[in-house]
Amino acid sequence: MVTGSTLARRALGRELHNLREAAGLNQTAAGRIIGVSPQTIGRMEDGLPTKVSDLYINALCDGYKATDGKRVVLLDLAREVRDAQRSGGGWWRAYADEMRAGFDHYLGLEEAARRLTAWKVAIVPGLLQTPGYRRAIEWTQHPNMPPEQVDKRVEVAIRRQARLEDIDFRVDVILWEAVLRDQVGGTAVMVEQLRRLADVGKLPNVSIRAIPFNASAHLGPTVGSFVLLSFPKLPATGLIEPPIVFVEEYAGDLYLEREAEVERYKDAFAEISRVALDSEETRQLVLAIAKEYGE
């Protein structure tokens, strides 16, 4: 299991935030301790890329009156962040200029996750898309984009799917029937995409289920599409990062981390699961729709 720097930065930021709050200091006062702006403190606490030297960590621990045990945890997390950065970071860094702003942060979280749970009312999840399907989406969203850039974005989508080969990475996806019937790229593209779903659904760590149009009433359309990411223990400290909900929207993405928010989405997924077909029934539905498209 690869955790990378994203998860460690997130854990480090949360620990620093909790210590600062316990010390009764605002971000401006914290910044004065190490000679940086409050915005830099905010980036550190939000788990965004910024300098995390041992000098900074020790100075903040002194200012926050942290215990020796907490200091060790923070230094271990900072070292884990730096080690990951020295190794070059995630594979997606090479495609940073080709992705929409901020999506590299999501890819870092996805790469570190031990479980991905998703409900989709439109568009097949990126982890399950064929090259043709992904290309059709890019041309629809960006009709004037140069072909070379489209190819790079398709490469990103395909490289993400290497995670599916990790038997310890669990994927549980529920799709509304509309996802299967929306003819993205035309019938030939959809036949290939549906076959892909039928094949990937056979993997031991992947579950793909569908909710047909004739299912009983459920929360799915009201809740809208979302992804729930759960994480493993961090190797340096043994800390387990809390799960996070990712909501991808046209005008910007949302990351929901508060326990109450995450629990609402967990409960919603459980309710949505109640009316979903099982994996084999879903596979038969997927293949039947592919046949309708002229397989």
Buried (B, 14 or more C-beta within 10 A) or exposed (E): EBBBBBBBBBBBBBBBBEBBEEBEBEBEBBBBBBEBEBEBBBBBBBBBBBBBEEEBBBBBBEBBEBEEEBBEBBBBBBBBBBBBBEEEBBEBEBBEEBBEEEBBBBBBBBBBBBBBBBBBBEBBBBBBBBBBBBBBBBBEEEEEBEEEEBEBBBBBBEBBBEBBEEEEBBBBBBBBBBBBEEEBBEEEBBBBBBBBBBEBBEEEBBBBBBBBEEBEEBBBEEBBBBBBBBBBEBBBBEBEBBBBBBBBEEEEBEBBBEEEEBEBBBEBBEEBBEBBBEBEEBBEBBBEBBEEBEB
